[in-house]
């Protein structure tokens, strides 16, 4: 079907109608109109188009065959999912939304939040009951105003005992009450077989508000063995806060830091361009050289792009540290643009990257927002609906053509956060930061530590859409 090869978006005939959605002006738009957009957008841009026979340019011999194909799916979402390649192993990250306004706001750091992020573990001796631990309290948030702190534990929400099956439902509500608890190791810190989670009478009631997070969460200067070590916790590659990121590096630069600990443990990614700026701030000696490359599908090879280390952005000079070594703290939620920074720096022998923590998510692909418009861009988007897609459209590789493995980046020093001692972020005694400082003090020697806590995969949506790694 020749029309499928074109960038122009052609709507199906009215005879394709199967169901209706209500548009912004109360004018009905058909489900198949939106499915037509979904198919053609994926046919045009999807990274794994060559792996999906249904996306082949010669898949349909006639418009009627194409119409019948669309009619086999009961919604735009089901069609989109059918076009995803190997959801379990390869493409775990493409998504579709019926509200691109919220999507755009999330990319700018705007979302509904009470300011809390959590980790979850099975209660000792249980395979169903769960306890949560506050891992992060966002600055200037409702949670901070209540005095909640990292490391606090809870085992019930709204009076209901927390389990693996209900935690998502309970904590994705706009308002809820946490029932706080304590971790009791029964004075055997090296033996968790007799540990218990003890309920307390303390509660905290929170409501989500429209909230804009500054991803530059914390900047500290630590004096270690007569040298300044910089600590920066950075929680999202949000382009609207590039100036704040550069200002943080101005602080690090003015304090003449000899070592940097970059905390990306809860950073799910974001803007590719911002990732390039961060890499340029850490270094400075590679200006003009390749930071990363984006490789598109076979039809869009002309879009392949090189991102170069730079010394400026938007007319501002970059505050670069010219480091030969950087410590990066990671967990299994470190993803996308965060992994891109690690992978891209590792390609240069002139800088050593010491990764401390857990293996990362494993996402080397970038996405772009596909709108229902003639060129799939935001301008001219169909006003009758707010569907958009965020499919993977390119893979990232470093200057050596190496990408992030699907299983993630393996840490130099493996260390899982311990619910008995999450510590204070930026404090020299916080376990992951302490491991970096020990490595600095002892010239690379480190005594490994282990724990056996069974951490659950997080099911709480801190952002309505996963930032991942996207191209502006």
N, C-alpha and C positions, 0 to 999 in steps of 0.2 A: 504494500500500500504506500504509494509515493508520498502521500501527505505526511506520513509518519517521519519522513526524513527531514522535514522542514522545521525550522525554528518557530515559525508562526503557529500560533495556537488556533486550531480550527474547532469549532463547537459541533457536536453531533446534531443531527436533525431532531426536531421535536418528537418524532416517532419513537425515539429511544427512551422516552420517559418511563420511569418505573416508580419513582417516589419523588417527593418534594422536600426541600429545606426552605425555611423562611429566611429571606435576605434582610439586609439592614433596613430596607424601605418597605418591608412587608410584601415584597413581590416574590412569588415562588420561583425557585430555581430547581431544576431537576437533579436528582442524584446522579444521573448519567452525564450531565454536563460537568459535574465535578469529577466524576470518574474519568471522563475524557481528558480533563486537565491532568489528573494524576498519571494516567498512562503516558501522555505525550511528554510530560515533564521528566518522568523516569527514563523514557526512551531517549530523550535528548542528553541528560546529564549524568545518569547513574554510573558510578565507578565500575560496577560489576555487570554492566549491560551485556558484555560478551558471554557471561556465565549464565544468563537467563534466556532460554530459547523464546519465551513469550515476548521478549523485548527486541527480537531480531527485526530489522527493517522490512524483511519479506515475510513476516509472520502471518499477515492477512492478505488474502487475494482480492478482497472486495470490502466495501463499506459495510455491507450487510453481515459479513463474517465478523468484522470488528464489533459491530453493534451487538451481535449475539454473544460475543466474548464478554463485553462489559456487563451485559445483563445477567451473567452467571454469578456476579458478586453483589451481595446485598447492601454494600456501603462502600464509600471511597476508602475507608480504613481497611476493609477486607481485601480490596484490590491491591492497595499499597503493600499490605503484608505478603500477598501472593508474589509480588515482584521482588521481594527481598531475597538476596542470595545467602543461603546458609546462616540463618538467624542465630543459631546456637554457637557457631564457631567463628564465622568471618565477619558478618555484618550484624553486630549486636547493638548498633548505635543509631541507625537511620530512624526517623520518626515523622509522623504527620500530625498536624494540629488543625482543629477547626477554629482556632482563635489566634491569628498571627499578630494581633495587637499585643496580647500578653507575651507572645514569643519575643517580639521586638523589645518590649520593656525589660524582659529578663536579660537580654543581651546587654542592656544598658545598666544592669545592676538593680533594676526595680522589680520588686516582687512582694508577695505577702509573706510575712515572717514574724515570729515572736522573738527571733534572735538566738534560738537554740539549735544546735546540732548535736546528734547523739551517736554513740556506738552501742551495740547490744551483744550480750553474752548469755549463754545458758546459766541458770542458777546451778550452783554446785550440786551434783547428784541428780539433776533433772534433764530430761531430753525434750521437755515441752515448755516449762516455765522459764521466763526470761527476765533479766534485769537490764535496765538501760543506764548509761553513764553519760553525763554531759561532757562532750569533748570540746565544745566551742561555744562561747557566749559572744555574740557580735557586739561591737562597740555601738553605744547610743541606741540600744534596742530595748524593748519592753523587758526582756529577761535580765539585762544588765541593771535596769532601774529597780528590779525586784531583789537584786543582790545575789542572784544565782551565779554559781561559779563552776568552772571546769572541774571535773572529778566527782561532782555530786551524783549520787546513785538514787534511782527510783525503781520500784517494782510493781506499781499499779498506776492506772490512769482512770480518773473519774470513779474511783472505788473498785475498779475491775482489775483483777490480777493480770499482769502482763504475760502473754504467751507468744510463741512464734507466730501463731495463726492470727492473733488479733492486734498485734502491735502496729501494723500498717494502718488499719482502720481507725484505731484510737488516736494515733499521733498525727494523722493527716487531716484532722479536724481543725477548723479555724480557732476554736477555743477548747481548752481542756484543763484539768487539774492533775498535776503530778503528785503522787504520794511518795515522799522521799524515804530512803532507807539507808542503812549502813552496811559496809562490807566487814564481816567479822571473820578474821583468820584464826581465831581461837589461839592466838599466840604461837602459831606454827607457820611462819611466813613462807617456809620452803616446802610446805605440804598442804595442798589445797583440798585434800580428801575430806577434811573435817570443817571446811569453810561454810559459812551460812550468810544469807542476806537477811538482815534483821529490819523489820518494818519499824518506822518511827511515826510519831504523831504529826510531823511537819508536812505541810502541803504547799504547793505553789500553783496558783491559777493564772493562766496566760491566754491572751488573745492575739491573733496575728493582725498586723497592720500593714498598710502599704509602706514598704521599706526599701531604701536604697543603700546597699552595702558598699562601703569603701573597701576594696579588696586588700588594700595595704593595711593589714590588721595590727601589726606591731613591729616597731624598729627599736633595737637595743644595741648599746655599745658595752661590751664586756671586757674587762681587763684581765688577761690571762697570761701569767708569766711575763709581765712587763710588755705585753703587746696587746693591741686593740683587736678584738674579734667582733665583727658585725653580725647581728642576728636580724633577719627579716622574715616575718610571716606574711605570705602573700596567698590570698585565697581565691583568686579568679582573674583571668586575663581579660579584664573589662576595659575596652578602648577609651571609655569616657573618663577613666582614672589614670591615663598614661602620665599626666603631669604630676599627680600625687606619687606615682611610682618613681618618677625621676627625682622628685623632691626627697624621697626616702634615700635614694642613692647619693644625693647631695650631702645628706647627713653622714652617711657612711664615708664618703670621700673626704669630708672636712675633718673627720676623726682619724684619717689615715689608717683604716683597717687593713691589717695584713692577711686576715682570713675572714671569709664570709660563710655563715651558716644560713642557707636559704631554705625556709620551711615551706614545703609544698604538700604537706601530708594530707590536707583536706581540699586541695585545689583540683577541680574536675576539668579545668581547661578554659578555653575561650578563644580570643582573637589570635590568629596566626601572626598578624602584624605586631601585636603587643608582645607576643613571645619573642619575636625577632628583636624588639627594643630591649626586652629584659636581657637577652643574651649579649646584646651590645653594651649594656650597662655593667654587666659582670666583667666583661673583657675590655675592649678598647683597642687591643693590638691587632684585631682582624678586620678593621673597617674596609669595606669594599669586597671582602671575600664572602664565599657562600656560607650562609647560616643553614638554610634548609631549601629543599626543592619540593614542589607540588607536581605530581604526575597524574594526568586525567585519563579518561577512557580513550579507546582508539579513535573515536570520532572527534575528540576535542584535544588532540595532541598540540594544536596551536595555542592552547591555553596554558600549557606547562609553564611554570613560573619558578624563578629563582628568587629567594629572599636573601638579601645581603646584609651583613653586619653594617651598621650605620653609626654616624656620630651626631645625628640630629633628627628631629621630628617636628613637623608643623612649625618650623622656624626656631625651635628651641635646641640648644646644644645638649647632648646627652652627657650625664654625669657618669663617667666610666671609671671603673676601679683598676683595670689592667691586671687582674689577678692571674696567677699561675695555678691556683688551686681553689676549688669551691666545694663546700659540703652541702649536700641536698638531702633533706629529711623527707621520707616518703611513707605512704601506707598503701593499702589496696584501693583507696579512693583517689590516689594521685593518677591523673589521666590526661590524655590528649596533648594540649599545648604544654602542659607540665612535662610530659614525657618527651615532647619535641625538644624542649630546652636541654634536657639531659642528653638525649641522643645526639643533638646537633653539636653540643660542646665536646662530647666524647670523641668526635671525629678529628679533633685537633690535639696533637701531641704536646703542644705548648701549654695546655691547661689540663690539670688532673681533676676529675670529678669523683668525689667520694660520696657514694649514696648510702644513707643510713636509714634503716627502718624495715619496711616490708616490700615485697614485690608489687610493682605498680599494676594498673588495670590492664594495659596492653591495647592501646588504641593509637594507630599511626595514620588514621584517615581523617580527612577534613571534610566538612559539609558546607553547604550554602543554602540559603533560603530560596526556595522555588515558589514563585507566585503565579497566579492565574492571569497572566498578561501576555501580550504578543511576543515579548522576548524573555518571559519568565522572571523579569525583574519587578521591583516594587512599583515603579512608575507605570500607570495604566492598569493596575490590578483590577480585576473584575469587582465592581462595587456590590454585586449581589450576594457575595459570601465572603467569609474570612478564612477559608481553608488555605493552608500553605504546607509545603513539605520541607524537611530538613534532611535530605538524603546525603549519604557519603558520595562525594564527587571526585575526590582526589586522594592519593596516598602521599604521605610525606616521607622523604628520605633525607639523610644528611649528605654532606659533600662526598662521602665515600659510597653513596647509594644504599646505605644500610637503613632499614626501617626498624621501628619498635616491634619486637616479637609479639604475636598474639597473646602469649602468656605473660607479657609485661617485662619490665626491666628488673633484673635481679640486683638486690643491694650488695654493696661491698661489705657492709656490716649489717647482718640481719638482726633486727630487734623489734619485737612486737610491743605495743603499748600494754601496760599492765593495769587492770582496773583497780588494783590495790594502791596504785601510785601513778596517777596520770600526771601529776605535777603541775606547775604553773608555767604557761608558755613564756619563753624568754628568760626564765630563771635558770641559772647555771646548774641547778640540781634536777631540772626536768630530765627524765631519763634519756630521751633521744638527743637533746642538746648536750647533755652531760657526756654522752658517748662521743660526740664530735669534739668536745673540748678535751676529752682524754686522749683522743687520737692526735690532736694538735700538740698537747703537752708532751706526749711520749713519742713524738716523731713517727707516728704510724702504728704503734703497738696498741693493741686493744684487747682487753679480757672480755670474751663474748658472754652474753647473758641470755638465758632462755626462760620461757614460761609456757605453760600448757593450757592457757585459757582458750575456750572454744568460742571464737567470735562469729556472730551471725552476719550474713549479707544484709546490708542496710536496705530497708524497705520504706523509708520515710523520705518524702519529696521535699527537700529544702528549697528547691526551685521548681517552678511548674514545668520547666523544660531543662534537660541536662545541657549545660553549656557545651560540653564536648570540645571540639576544635572547629572553628568556623572561619570562613573567608568573608571579609566585608565586601 
